[in-house]
Amino acid sequence: MPAIAAPASVSAPAAPVTPGADFEALARQDPEIADVVRAEVRREAQGLQLIAAENFTSPAVLAALGSPLANKYAEGYPGARHHGGCEVVDAAERIAIDRAKGLFGAAHANVQPHSGSAAVLAAYAALLKPGDTLLAMGLPSGGHLTHGSPVNFSGRWFDVVGYGVDAESGLIDYEQVAALARTRRPRAIVVGSISYPRHPDYAAFRAIADDVGAYLVADAAHPIGLVAGGAAPSPVPYADVVCATTHKVLRGPRGGMLLCGEELAERIDRAVFPFTQGGAQMHTIAAKAVAFGEAAGPAFATYAHQVVSNARVLAEGLAGEGFAVTTGGTDTHLITADPAPLGMDGREARALLAAAGVVLDTCALPYGEGRGLRLGTAAVTTQGMGEAEMARIVALFALALRGERNAPTEVRELARRFPPYRG
Ligand SMILES: Cc1ncc(COP(=O)(O)O)c(C=O)c1O
């Protein structure tokens, strides 16, 4: 790779009043990477982004992410850092913590986890020892890698027992969870999934955990944004620890977060730093604070409810097109659907949809062969789409899956009316 010489103005900034993300500076210095950014913006704007874990953050969140707070090293916690000069960035972390506590009604918040996986790792580190038994949703039913996959630390370090969903209804089989808890005596039970489209019964999980003296860990990476907007029940009153991502429906920067009661606060903080992470990413923490601030406003509640209404319309429409929609619908932003009744596997369907500019994931199916499709409505809702556009998306699925030549043009035409980046 040829070395890129930094122009003098970059190596010696002339103390600008509001330094920060400056795309023109990037384009002047490194056109190759600037082109990648431009191409990605184009790709995002020209297609339909239905990946259930994605969203479009606000310009304010992006500005905080691209701010000079990225330059500051800050190991430790506000008021107790291992580096000097943290008194200014401490304010950002205190604001983020206070906003997270207020938003979710939690006694304690740790906003440092670099990702959802890092949050789960820290939760386990706080509560479990290697070799302990962990009861979590099995991966074929929608468990995340951190819930006991053999290729993940969780599967290697813990004795993992997986619970599943009912074959008929696709709903969590609470009797099975209770029976497994009684026979396997886990140290912790995890409620949370990458693809479960319904609200878990947190009270039922709490009762099962109490019955066997286990900790209850809620991995609310997906629904936490709906919780913030009052569009889904909160796990906070029930779980000992709540793990979350900040970048999905919550619409913040890529990152993680932990919520817990006072009694576990110190263990959780020490499990994040110094046990599993080093320096906090202050630019990301500032961006999380911005996102929590946005999520506390009434517009966010409207958005969160619209996300769910949109998903319901989309699920109904896909069922009408012949997809086998898991659990018969959704309570959330997320839909899982098996295209097998249409004579194709999820992988084939995803490829046909991608060719038309509709971007989504495949997912494991708890029962049945092959893979299903997993999609979500957070990003398209942020773009301003409503129920009418969801009905249009259903029609576009049908066009794309029939391989019709006009499908990409029709997808672009819809996307063009709802630009993800404005101004
Ligand atoms: C339930 C659940 N837990 C954990 C994670 C991990 O988040 P990250 O990709 O930020 O590590 C995800 C991400 O999709 C998730 O859905």
The ligand as a Gaussian input file, in Angstrom:
#p B3LYP/6-31G(d) Opt

LIG

0 1
 C      -29.193000     -11.033000      20.872000
 C      -27.860000     -10.475000      20.481000
 N      -26.856000     -10.489000      21.350000
 C      -25.650000     -10.008000      21.052000
 C      -25.391000      -9.457000      19.817000
 C      -24.003000      -9.000000      19.505000
 O      -23.854000      -7.673000      19.160000
 P      -22.516000      -7.183000      18.408000
 O      -22.628000      -7.618000      16.990000
 O      -22.526000      -5.707000      18.615000
 O      -21.366000      -7.846000      19.113000
 C      -26.397000      -9.412000      18.865000
 C      -26.132000      -8.843000      17.529000
 O      -26.790000      -9.017000      16.580000
 C      -27.683000      -9.935000      19.194000
 O      -28.688000      -9.919000      18.320000

